[in-house]
Amino acid sequence: MKRSNTKATSTASEAIAWRPDSATRSSARVQQLCDRLGVADYTQLHRLSLDEGFRFHMEAMRHLDFEWYEPPKALMSADADPRLPSWFPGGWLNWVHNALKHGERVESAQRPALICVSEGGVEQTTSYEALRHEVRSKAAGLADEGIGRGDTVGLMLPMGKDAVVAFLALSAVGAIAVPLFTGYGVDAIVARLDACGAKALICTTAMARRGQRIDLRERVSDAARRLPSLRLVLLAASDEPLQLQHLSERRWETLGQGLLPRAPETMQPNDPFMVVYTSGTTGRPKGAVHTHGGFPVKIVEDCAYHFDLHAGERWLWPSDVGWIVAPITIVGALCLGATLVCYDGAPDHPDWSRLSETVSRHGVTHFGASPTLLRGMAEHAGHSLKPSRDTLRILISAGEVLPEETFQWYFKDYGQGRCPVINYTGGTEVSGAILGNVITRPIKASGFNAPSLAVDVAAFDAGGHACIGAVGELVVRRPFIGMTRGFWREERRYFESYWERFPGVWAHGDLLLTDTDGHHFIKGRSDDTLKIAGKRVGPAEVEALAHVRGVREVAAVGVDDPHKGQRLVLVAIADEGVSADLDTIGHSMSLAVQTGLGKPFSPARIHWVAELPRTRNGKVLRRLIRSALEGKAIGDTSALDNPHALKSLTALSPPSPTPAAASAA
């Protein structure tokens, strides 16, 4: 099994957590690309990727064996709007071909493409040869049911073989997949599928969670009745039909039987294959459109050059189908000939050793997790660290800011001080990374050691000037492969969301600090920025200071104040079994923030709650906390995993007093 040769360092002055040795650098896939392009290191490679984008991408795709039916003639159409670029003119492809080709090659046909583990313990392994046959069969069945080029199809299945095959088969026939969280309620399902005019829905009527059967029949039936465009429901792993009079129903398991397998359709690079919905700051969700020549190219490059993923290696990153991580892992693992290890259940069932046992049992080399999941694993380290993790080579984290304490546990304890942590940030709207880590450079705790290839990233101050050593707005100064082709049928909203803060420049919505060593640190969302007495600071900086003994988690928000613009409010969760008085802990929190940032940032209030409102991929939604505390309209909450957490915020009992609040009274 291939392993990274690494060494940890405790040199506090440099804040370097991990350094590559010469063997790691020379064997890295990103260094191989440097050698092919005749450049010395990542700095020169990144410069080339910006200056000679077409040459860079074509050589990267040759290196990674990403095939086109007809190669493109240029990187981008000369007359393209930079906000909606037309990529790879003259090219023809179907990205699914790159996942299925391994099934017809002698050296890879019998290699596991999928290892799917259910919460109940059932394991299913699918070879690349079998995957190719099944996807082509389901593609024939979809076409026979009238599903084809340009049709939008909802996909709401647990993360397992059916979900992966359906995702591939939809792209193969030229349809557009619309992934949905399996935990969505009726309104959330309807909002997304109605907005995109879904013609069909592939779903199940039941799933397991923490050992309990969750019946989805009523939810799916109610949603289907409210979708006038819906014509077909394909039911997977379902015993009984829904019996909806206005719809055709078919069993997923028998779809395509008796039909000749169907090869993938030939598509243009800018043809959509997926619409992924992400929460809007206010109002309805945003449908980010991704294309055959965008998302897959970006993700294959990211997985090779950030994650150093090789053919035959095994990758586990537990995710619901509705989170962007699911398409990332499906596309990246299968196009590169790796094995995707899927787990469809709760990470703590029957206890917190579950994911580590899966790592050990299946020889996982690459493991990914959100910081929220990592905190749970760290809090239950007696379970999560028990199984062997000796096969691990690369650790990945994405989805929210990775606190230093969590990073250090992930690196030192879970990865045993030898596996580099690839911090990875981008988002649903840009496919993959804007910033990440590469294993040819040292890694700082919680940081990013590199801009992603072909991404011209900077931190802008309020005047639109690049800044080093100060927090600014994360921007991308030119379009890059993987950017969404806009929001589904909402072009104006897309332009307003990303392109008008700094005209002609993508403003991502994150706060970025780039240090003098060239390492980058995300400091939170820019719309979460605290503006108190004329001073600006990111919530992550406040939260790091307020995370004193006795505090499990804390969110910092700025609530409107007529005198100071905003006042700082902390919403905190106490550690389990904490013995100290909450007022005493609140005093310590206030003192720590005041000492670290100055007296103007003394918290005006500290609220203690049982939960913070989170999305299903673990992000804390501070904007909803702020709106709830201010009594304003909450906006879109369909992506929340725990909407009941908002009720406690809108009906808070009197908060714990703080020294600042007491002195102001």
Sequence and secondary structure as in RCSB ss.txt:
>XXXX:A:sequence
MKRSNTKATSTASEAIAWRPDSATRSSARVQQLCDRLGVADYTQLHRLSLDEGFRFHMEAMRHLDFEWYEPPKAL
MSADADPRLPSWFPGGWLNWVHNALKHGERVESAQRPALICVSEGGVEQTTSYEALRHEVRSKAAGLADEGIGRG
DTVGLMLPMGKDAVVAFLALSAVGAIAVPLFTGYGVDAIVARLDACGAKALICTTAMARRGQRIDLRERVSDAAR
RLPSLRLVLLAASDEPLQLQHLSERRWETLGQGLLPRAPETMQPNDPFMVVYTSGTTGRPKGAVHTHGGFPVKIV
EDCAYHFDLHAGERWLWPSDVGWIVAPITIVGALCLGATLVCYDGAPDHPDWSRLSETVSRHGVTHFGASPTLLR
GMAEHAGHSLKPSRDTLRILISAGEVLPEETFQWYFKDYGQGRCPVINYTGGTEVSGAILGNVITRPIKASGFNA
PSLAVDVAAFDAGGHACIGAVGELVVRRPFIGMTRGFWREERRYFESYWERFPGVWAHGDLLLTDTDGHHFIKGR
SDDTLKIAGKRVGPAEVEALAHVRGVREVAAVGVDDPHKGQRLVLVAIADEGVSADLDTIGHSMSLAVQTGLGKP
FSPARIHWVAELPRTRNGKVLRRLIRSALEGKAIGDTSALDNPHALKSLTALSPPSPTPAAASAA
>XXXX:A:secstr
     EEE   TTTTEEEEE HHHHHH HHHHHHHHHT SSHHHHHHHHHHSHHHHHHHHHHHTT   SB  S S
B TT  TTS  BSTT BB TTHHHHGGGGSTTTTTSEEEEEE TTS EEEEEHHHHHHHHHHHHHHHHHTT  TT
 EEEEE  SSHHHHHHHHHHHHTT EEEE  TT  HHHHHHHHHHTT SEEEE SEEEETTEEEE HHHHHHHHH
T TT  EEEESS SS    TTSEEEEGGGTTTTS       B TTSEEEEEEE  SSSS EEEEEETTTHHHHHH
HHHHHTS   TT EEE    TTSTHHHHHHHHHHHTT EEEEE S TTSS TTHHHHHHHHHT SEEEE HHHHH
HHHHTHHHHTSS  TT  EEEE SS   HHHHHIIIIIISTTTS EEEEEE GGGSSEEEE  TTS EETT B E
E TT  EEEE TTS B SSSEEEEEESS  TT  S BTT HHHHHHHHTTTBTTBEEEEEEEEE TTS EEEEEE
GGG EEETTEEE HHHHHHHH  TTEEEEEEEEEEETTTEEEEEEEEEE TT  S HHHHHHHHHHHHHHHH GG
G  SEEEE S   BBTTS B HHHHHHHHHT      TTBS THHHHHHHT    B  HHHHHH 
